[in-house]
Amino acid sequence: MVIKGVTNLERELNDLKEDLIEMMELVVRQMERAEQAFTNQDIALAKEVHHMEKMVDAADLSIDKECENIIALFNPVASDLRFVLAATKIISHLERVGDHADKIARYVRKKQITKAIPKSLLKAVNLETMFDVSLEMLGIATQAFIDEDTGLARVVFSKDITLNEIYSNAIDQMKSYADKRDAEVGLLLYLFSVINKLERVGDMAKNIAEETIFYLEAKVLKHRKVRKLKNL
């Protein structure tokens, strides 16, 4: 259906945004499944995560092509160009989140854990909270993009500080656990890998929030530095 008064470029941009939102929601679901697969050591659910990873990869390629076509055919400028450029970076961040989710589930699929991780260790590293916060950050970043709300996008930054604090404490707890017990090295490495991936998911959510702010406010937050005036 053609909406009167809407240009071809506007229709293409609307379609791009809808496709991007679908990819965001797919990645959030994939992370949720990865958490469930890990928590329950559910191989069937872990295989579902892998199937979703293929869908994420396909969405990445499709949306990237959309962005290329919009730039080539319509030569967008100003806010339209910023949106397309932000979209190309957001899909890259989403693809990496999906990759982390798939790798978390891969351990379950390949049965690399020879025994259950002690509940006391899981509680000590606060793994459940790490999952919760990383998923919350993804959800907030997605909603901020949908609503075009830079204030909401900035909430992700404070959540990232919380996640980093939990991550730092988790590393300390694992070191303490390894020192006090004859711990299985493979088990600790597996758990460290999961924790590290959740921290990276938080970073990707923060990057998505930054791209949303970039295209809405024309500001680049990444690598921003305060410049000192020099006396001449």
C-alpha positions as CSV (number, residue, x, y, z in Angstrom):
1,M,0.0,0.0,0.0
2,V,1.4,3.4,-1.1
3,I,0.9,6.1,1.5
4,K,0.1,9.5,-0.2
5,G,2.7,12.1,0.4
6,V,5.4,9.6,1.5
7,T,8.5,9.6,-0.7
8,N,10.3,6.4,-1.8
9,L,13.2,7.3,0.5
10,E,10.9,7.6,3.5
11,R,9.3,4.2,2.7
12,E,12.8,2.6,2.4
13,L,13.9,4.1,5.7
14,N,10.7,2.9,7.4
15,D,11.2,-0.6,6.1
16,L,14.8,-0.5,7.2
17,K,13.8,0.5,10.7
18,E,11.2,-2.2,10.9
19,D,13.7,-4.8,9.8
20,L,16.3,-3.6,12.3
21,I,13.7,-3.8,15.1
22,E,12.9,-7.3,14.1
23,M,16.6,-8.2,14.3
24,M,16.9,-6.6,17.7
25,E,14.0,-8.6,19.0
26,L,15.4,-11.8,17.5
27,V,18.7,-11.3,19.2
28,V,17.0,-10.5,22.6
29,R,15.1,-13.8,22.3
30,Q,18.3,-15.6,21.4
31,M,20.0,-14.4,24.5
32,E,17.0,-15.4,26.6
33,R,17.2,-18.9,25.1
34,A,20.9,-19.0,25.8
35,E,20.3,-18.2,29.4
36,Q,17.7,-20.9,29.7
37,A,19.8,-23.5,28.0
38,F,22.7,-22.7,30.3
39,T,20.7,-22.7,33.5
40,N,19.0,-26.0,32.7
41,Q,21.8,-27.5,30.7
42,D,19.1,-28.1,28.0
43,I,20.7,-29.4,24.8
44,A,17.5,-29.1,22.7
45,L,17.2,-25.4,23.7
46,A,20.9,-24.9,23.0
47,K,20.3,-26.2,19.4
48,E,17.5,-23.7,19.0
49,V,19.9,-21.0,19.9
50,H,22.2,-22.2,17.1
51,H,19.3,-22.2,14.7
52,M,18.5,-18.6,15.7
53,E,22.1,-17.6,15.1
54,K,21.7,-18.6,11.4
55,M,18.6,-16.3,11.3
56,V,20.6,-13.5,12.9
57,D,23.4,-13.9,10.3
58,A,20.8,-13.8,7.5
59,A,19.2,-10.7,8.9
60,D,22.7,-9.1,9.1
61,L,23.4,-9.7,5.5
62,S,19.9,-8.6,4.3
63,I,19.9,-5.3,6.3
64,D,23.4,-4.5,5.2
65,K,22.3,-4.9,1.6
66,E,19.3,-2.6,2.3
67,C,21.6,0.1,3.6
68,E,23.9,-0.2,0.6
69,N,20.9,0.1,-1.7
70,I,19.5,3.2,0.1
71,I,22.8,5.0,-0.1
72,A,23.4,4.0,-3.8
73,L,19.9,4.8,-5.0
74,F,18.7,7.7,-2.9
75,N,21.9,9.5,-1.8
76,P,20.5,10.4,1.7
77,V,21.8,13.4,3.6
78,A,21.7,14.8,7.1
79,S,19.6,12.8,9.6
80,D,18.7,10.2,6.9
81,L,22.3,9.4,6.2
82,R,23.1,9.3,9.9
83,F,20.3,6.8,10.4
84,V,21.6,4.5,7.6
85,L,25.2,4.7,8.9
86,A,24.0,4.0,12.4
87,A,22.0,1.0,11.1
88,T,25.1,-0.5,9.5
89,K,26.9,-0.4,12.9
90,I,23.9,-1.6,14.9
91,I,23.5,-4.7,12.9
92,S,27.2,-5.5,13.4
93,H,26.8,-5.1,17.2
94,L,23.6,-7.3,17.1
95,E,25.4,-10.0,15.1
96,R,28.2,-10.1,17.7
97,V,25.6,-10.4,20.5
98,G,24.1,-13.3,18.7
99,D,27.5,-14.9,18.3
100,H,28.1,-14.6,22.0
101,A,24.7,-16.2,22.7
102,D,25.5,-19.0,20.4
103,K,28.9,-19.7,22.0
104,I,27.3,-19.8,25.4
105,A,24.9,-22.4,24.2
106,R,27.6,-24.2,22.3
107,Y,29.2,-25.4,25.5
108,V,25.8,-27.0,26.4
109,R,25.4,-28.6,23.0
110,K,28.9,-30.2,23.0
111,K,28.5,-31.3,26.6
112,Q,31.9,-29.8,27.6
113,I,30.9,-29.7,31.2
114,T,31.8,-33.0,32.9
115,K,30.0,-32.1,36.1
116,A,27.5,-29.5,37.3
117,I,29.0,-26.2,38.4
118,P,28.6,-25.8,42.1
119,K,25.6,-23.6,43.0
120,S,27.8,-21.9,45.6
121,L,30.1,-20.7,42.9
122,L,27.3,-19.6,40.6
123,K,25.9,-17.6,43.5
124,A,29.3,-16.2,44.4
125,V,29.9,-14.8,40.9
126,N,26.3,-13.5,40.7
127,L,25.9,-15.1,37.3
128,E,22.1,-14.9,37.3
129,T,22.3,-11.1,37.9
130,M,24.8,-10.8,35.0
131,F,22.4,-12.5,32.7
132,D,19.5,-10.3,33.9
133,V,21.5,-7.0,33.6
134,S,22.9,-7.8,30.1
135,L,19.4,-8.7,28.9
136,E,17.9,-5.6,30.5
137,M,20.5,-3.5,28.7
138,L,19.6,-5.1,25.4
139,G,15.9,-4.5,26.0
140,I,16.5,-0.8,27.0
141,A,18.7,-0.2,23.9
142,T,16.0,-1.8,21.7
143,Q,13.2,0.3,23.2
144,A,15.2,3.5,23.0
145,F,15.8,2.8,19.3
146,I,12.1,2.1,18.7
147,D,10.9,5.2,20.6
148,E,13.8,7.4,19.4
149,D,14.4,8.2,23.0
150,T,18.0,9.4,23.7
151,G,17.2,9.8,27.4
152,L,16.3,6.1,27.6
153,A,19.4,5.2,25.5
154,R,21.6,6.8,28.2
155,V,20.1,4.6,30.9
156,V,22.1,1.8,29.3
157,F,25.3,3.6,30.3
158,S,24.5,3.4,34.0
159,K,23.5,-0.2,33.6
160,D,26.9,-0.9,32.0
161,I,28.7,0.4,35.1
162,T,26.7,-2.0,37.2
163,L,27.5,-4.9,34.9
164,N,31.2,-4.1,34.9
165,E,31.2,-4.0,38.7
166,I,29.5,-7.5,38.9
167,Y,32.0,-8.7,36.3
168,S,35.0,-7.5,38.3
169,N,33.7,-9.1,41.5
170,A,33.0,-12.3,39.6
171,I,36.7,-12.5,38.5
172,D,37.8,-12.0,42.1
173,Q,35.4,-14.7,43.4
174,M,36.7,-17.2,40.8
175,K,40.3,-16.5,41.8
176,S,39.4,-17.0,45.4
177,Y,37.5,-20.2,44.6
178,A,40.5,-21.6,42.6
179,D,42.9,-20.8,45.4
180,K,40.9,-22.4,48.2
181,R,39.9,-25.6,46.4
182,D,41.3,-28.2,44.1
183,A,39.0,-26.9,41.3
184,E,38.7,-28.4,37.9
185,V,40.5,-26.1,35.5
186,G,38.2,-26.8,32.6
187,L,35.1,-26.0,34.7
188,L,36.5,-22.6,35.8
189,L,37.6,-21.7,32.2
190,Y,34.1,-22.5,31.0
191,L,32.5,-20.3,33.6
192,F,34.9,-17.5,32.9
193,S,34.1,-17.7,29.2
194,V,30.4,-17.3,29.9
195,I,31.0,-14.4,32.3
196,N,33.3,-12.7,29.8
197,K,30.7,-13.1,27.0
198,L,28.0,-11.5,29.2
199,E,30.2,-8.5,29.8
200,R,30.8,-8.2,26.1
201,V,27.0,-8.3,25.5
202,G,26.7,-5.4,27.8
203,D,29.3,-3.5,25.7
204,M,27.4,-4.2,22.5
205,A,24.2,-2.9,24.1
206,K,26.0,0.2,25.1
207,N,27.3,0.6,21.5
208,I,23.8,0.3,20.1
209,A,22.6,3.0,22.5
210,E,25.5,5.2,21.3
211,E,24.5,4.7,17.7
212,T,20.9,5.6,18.5
213,I,22.1,8.9,20.1
214,F,24.4,9.5,17.2
215,Y,21.7,9.5,14.5
216,L,19.2,11.4,16.7
217,E,21.5,14.0,18.1
218,A,24.4,14.0,15.6
219,K,26.8,13.3,18.4
220,V,29.6,10.7,18.5
221,L,30.0,9.5,22.1
222,K,32.5,6.7,21.4
223,H,36.1,7.7,22.1
224,R,35.0,11.2,23.0
225,K,37.7,13.2,24.8
226,V,37.8,16.5,26.5
227,R,40.2,18.8,24.7
228,K,42.3,21.1,26.7
229,L,42.9,24.6,25.4
230,K,46.5,25.4,24.7
231,N,48.1,28.7,25.7
232,L,49.7,30.3,22.6
